[in-house]
Amino acid sequence: MRQMFILLKTNWKLLFRNKGIWFFLLFMPLLAVLLLNIREKDINQFDEKKNIIELNNIDTKAIYATQLNASDKSYIVKVYDSSQTKISEEILEELFQTGMVNICRIKTKEYEEKEILQKIKENGDSDRVGTVLYFKENFEEEFLNGKPENGIKLYQCFIDERTELIENSLNNTISKLYIKHNIKESLNHPNQEKNNQNSFTKPAKKTILLESTDSQNLTTVQEKYKEHVGYSLAIVSLGFLFCGIFIAYTVIQEQENQVYTRILLTPANSISYIFSKLGMAILLSVVQVGILAIGICFLVQPEFGISRISYLFLVFLLGLIFNMLSLCVGVLCGNIMAANYSVFCIWSISCLLSGLYFSLSSASGLLKTLSYLMPQKWILKAVELLMMGKHSGYLTAIVATLAYLMVILSMGAVGLRMKKEE
């Protein structure tokens, strides 16, 4: 044990004499911090409370309101909401999530229906509105009775192919919310008897709700957070990989200069030597995460989807995987140039297949299967779980990290044994 600490201390001093490591040790974590900070400011624009543009009165033009809000969506849906209930609010939020439209709402509870219908007729001529939705005052009652079509009206102001898409999306949203509401009512009132064909009875106790592991319950804001956390993970993983290469470089140099042979002539043995290198990989991960923590504390606003401690913990686990991986790849290659090419290819392919840059939801089955072989995929999955308030994200990340470390160290041991026999 004493010999291992002596080797670790000596290697630590030699490692930091190389000026190249300071670039990956300092610049990469700081670049990831800057990405988090810049994206933090951008994400504020996606605050879901600001999705629906509220118009002051019934005569306000929707086209002017969208221009003032700097919106880039050309199709406008103008909403006359005389219902002003939670259900109508949910329907509008779901419609906005399609990403196709701007929603401008006027709360018209105090207006007469005749006056509202007159204003709707004027929209086609005086306002650049594609579709008008009118929630009647009795919309919630009709919705709960299973006849939402009696409480909501859709008007097409001009011919546009997107109108049909919006109408289909609206129908799907109403159906989904209707089923959700009735199941909730059934659970809240289990003894309530069925009064009509549309009511739901209490589900049997043996019924099990199966939730797909790929299902996403993230909001729009959380999706943006996850997207930009993914960018930062891509940057720090590159830093981890190349820091591991510097450790591998010391191993290659020690073998070429017969330093390793001289170490074995001392009380130290090969086991102490190997554990000192693995200790270097762990310490480098700690240092990089420490630099990242300092940058986050001073440069990043508090909220970016998950807590700072959770983010740093996940980054540390990712650092363990990639530092160990690049160390083993460098030692097995036996050539620093070949090791550089190898780890850069590993980083490029793993970031693409793990979904750090773009979503793989519409990818083929083969790509989705391959994505589960990438370490970043599991860290990103842990981020999603934590954003949804599920502490199982920690367990997912820890188990995945242990599995990758076992595979990497096993492959490294087999590779070294084969090289020794050769």
N, C-alpha and C positions, 0 to 999 in steps of 0.2 A: 504493500500500500504506500509506503514512504517513497519507494522508487517511482511509483506512478505519479505522485504529486511533484516530485522533482522533475520528471519528464514533462509534466503538464506546465509547470512554471517556465521551463526552458523553451518549450514550443511556443508558449504565449508571447515571450519576448521576441523570438525569431519571427513569429507571424506578423507582428505589428511593425517590424522594420520594413516590411514591404509596403510601399506607398499605395500600391494599387488597391489593397483591401479597404483603405479608408473611403474610396469612392463608393463601393457597394455597402459599406458599413454605415455611412452617413447619408449619402445622397439618396439612395433608394428609399429608406424609411421616410426621409423628409419629403420626397416627391409624393409618396403615398399619402402623407399628411396633407400636403397642399391639394391633392385631388379630393380628399374628403372635405376640406374646407370650401373649395370652390363649388363642389356639387351641393354642399349644404345650402349655400345661398340660392342656387338654382332650384332646389327642391321646394323652397318656400313658395314658389309660384304654383305648385301643384297642391297646395293645401285644399283639401276637399271641401272645406267650408266656403271657399271662394269659387267653387266650380260653377255654381248657378248664379247668373247675373240678375240681381234684383232691380227691377224698374220702379221708379218712384210713383208713377201714376199710369192710368190706362191710356193716356195719349203719348207717352214716351216712346220714341222710335227705337226699335231693337238694333237697327244697323248702326246708329250712333253710339249706343252703349257698348257694342262689341268692339268698335274702333277705339273707344276710350280705354277699354281693357286690354288692348294690344293683342287681340286673339287672332290666331292664324287659321281658324276654321271658317270656311266660307258659307257653310250651310247653317241657317239659324232656325231654331225651333222656339216659337213664342208661346208661352204658357199663361193661360188665364186660370188661376187657381182659386176657386171659390170654396174648395174643400179645406185646404190648409191643415191637413192631417199628417201624421207620421207616415202613413201608407203612401200618400201622394208624394211626400218628400223622398221616400225610398225609391219609388218608381223613377223619379227624375234623376236621382243620383246614379241609378243603374243605367239609365239611358245615356247619361254623360260619359260613363265608363266605356262606352263603345268607341269613343275617340273620334266620332264622325261629326259631331254637331256642337254648336253653342246653344245654351239654353238660357233664355231670358224670361224671367217670371214676373208676373204682376199678381199681387194678392188682391183678389176681387170679391172678397166676401161681402163687402158692403154695397156692391153694385147689383142692379137688377139683371136678370138673365137676358132680357130684351136688349138692354144697353150693351151688354157684352157681345151678343151675337151681331149687333150692328158694327161694333169695332172690329170684329173678326172679318166681316165683309170688306172693310176698308183696308185691311192689311195687304191684300194682293196688289193694291194700287199705290198706297202711300208708304209702305215699309217693305224692305227687301227681306221678306220672311218666306222660308220654304214650306214650313209646316206649322200649323197652329194646333195646340192641345188645349182643350177646355175641360177642367175638372169641375163638375157640378157640385153644388153644396151637399148633396146627398150621396156623394161618391163613396164614402167609407161604408155607408149602410148598404148600398148596392153591391159593393165589393164583398162584404161579409156574407151577403145573401147569395153569392155565386153569380151575380149578374153585373160585372164591372162595366160591360158595354153600355149599360143604361146610365152610368155615372160619368163617363168620359167620352168625349167626342174628338175626332181627329179631322182636320181640314187641310187639304192640299192647296197651296196658293199658286204654285206654278209647277209645270211638268219637270220632274227630275227623277233619275233612276234611284237616287238615294232614298226617296220617299218610301218606296217599298221595303227597303232594308230597315228603315226606322220603324215602320209599322210592324214588321216581323219581330224586331227587337222589343218593341213595346208589348206585343202580345206574349212573347216568351217571358218577359219580366213580370207581367201581371200574373201569369200562370204560376211561375215559380214562387212569387210572394204569397199567392193564395194558398198553395200547398203548405208552405212554411208556416203561415199564420194558423191554419187549421190544425196542423200537427201540434203546434205550441198550445193552442186552446185545448186540445184533447188531453195533453199532458197536465195542463194547469187545472182542468176540471174532469178528472177521471170518472166521476160518478154521473156525469151529465148524459142523459139518454139522447139517442139520435132523433132529432126533430125533423130532418128532411134528408134528401138524397145527398146533399153536399157536405153533411157533417161527418166527422171522423170519430170512430170509437177508440178507446184506449188500446194501445198496442199491447200484445201479450208480453209477459215478463221475460220470455225466452227469446224475444226478438233482439237481434244484435245489429247495431249500426256499423257497417263496414265502411271505412274511410280509406280511399286509395292513398298510398304513400306519395304519389305524385300530385295530389290535389293541392291547389294553391288557394289559401284564404287570405292572402295579403291584399291590403288596400292599395290604391294607386300610389299614395305617398310611400308606403312600405316597399312597393315594387321599385320605385325610384331609389330609395335608400339601398336596397339589395343590389341594384344595378351598379351603383357607384362604390359600394363596399367591395363588389367584385373587381372593379378596376384597381382598387388599392391592393387587393390580394394578389392580383397579377403582378403588380410592381414589386411588392415585398418578396414574392416567391422568386423573382429573378435575382434579387439581392441575396437571398438565402442560397440559391444554387451556386452562384459564383463565389460566395464566401467559403462554401464547402470545397470548391476547387482549389482555393489557396491552401487549405489544409492538406488536400491531396498532393499539391505541389511540393510541400515539405516532405511528404512520405517518399515521393519519387526522387527528390534530390538526396535524401538520406540513404536511399538504396543505391543510387548511382555513385555517391561519394563514399560508400562503405561505412557510413555513420551507423547504420542499423547493425552492422556486424560488430562494431566497437561497443555499441550499447549492450549487446548480448554478452559481451565479455565482462560486464559489470554485474553487480547483484541483480540488476533489472532483468526481466525475462520478456518473452514475446507477448505474454498476456498483459503485463503492465504497459508495454508499448502500445498495444491495440486500444486498451482502455483509456490511455492518455489522449489518443487521437479522437476517440468518441467523446471524451470529456471536452475536448476543444470544440467539437461541433455543438455540444449543448451550451457551452459558455458563450459561443458566438450568437446562438439564438437568443440567449438572455440579454446580451449587449444590444442586439438589434431591436428587440422588443422594448428595452429600456429607452433607447433613442426615440423610438416611435411613441412611447408613452409621454416623453418630455414634449415632443412636437405636438401631440394631441392636446395636452394640457394648455399649451400656450397659443396654439394656432387654430384649433378646431372648436366650433361651437358645441355645446353639450350634447345635442340631439343629432344622431345619425342612424337611427333605427334600432340599435342595441346599445347597451351600456358600454362605457370605455373599458371596464375591466373584462367584460365578456369578449369584446373585440380583441383586446391584447392577449387574452388567454388562447383564443382560436388562432391568432397569428403565431403565437409561440409553438403551438402544436404543429402548425404548417411548417414552421422553421425547423423543428426537429426532423420532420420527414425529409425536407429538401436538403438540409445540410448533410444528413446521413447519406442520402441518395447520391449527391454529387461527390462526396468523399469516396464512396464505394466505386462509382463510375470512374473517377480519376485514377484510383489505385489499380483497377482492373485494366484500364486503357494503357497505363504505364507511360503515357505521353501527354503532356499538358495541352498541346494543340488539339489532339484528338478528343481529349476530355472537354475542352471548351466547346467544340462543335457538338459533341454529344449532349451536354447539358442544355445548350441553347435549343437544340431540336426538341428535347424533352419538355422544356418550358413552353415553347411555341405550340406544340401539339396538345399538351395537357391543358393549357389555357383555352384553346379553341374548343376542345371536346368537353370541357367541364362546364361551359356556359358562362364564363366570366365576362365575355364580350357581348354575347347575344343569347337570347333564350333558345333552348332546344325543344320547346314544347311542340313545335311543328316538324321536328326532324324525324328521320326514318327510325325504325326500330333498332337497326344496327348501331346507329350513332348514339342513341339513348343508352344502349347496352354498354358501348365503349366508354361513355361518359362516367359510368359508375366505377371504372377502373382508375379514374383520375383523383388524386388526393384533394384537389381544390373543390371538386364536386361535393365531397362530404362536408368540407368546411362550410361551403355555401349552403348546403342543406341544413347544417347546424344553425347558421345565421337565420334562415327562414323560420326554423322552429322557435328560436329565441324571440324573433319579431312577433310571432303569434302567441308569445307568453308560455311556451312549452319548455320546461327545464330539461326535457329529454334531449335537447340539442347538445348539452354538455356531454351526455353519455354517448351520443352518436359520434361526436368529434373524438372523444377519448378512445373509444373502441376502434374507430377507423385508424387513428394514429398508431395504436399498438399493433394492429394488423399489418399496416404498411412497414413499420419498423422491423417486425419479425421477418417479413418477406425480404426486405432490403438487406438486413444483416445475414440472413440465411444465404441469399444469393451471393453476397460478398464473400462469405466464408467458403462456399463451394468454389467460387471463381479463384480465390487465392490458393486453395488447395490444388486446383488444376494447374495454375501457373507454377506452383512449386514443383509439381511432378514433371512438368515440361522442362 
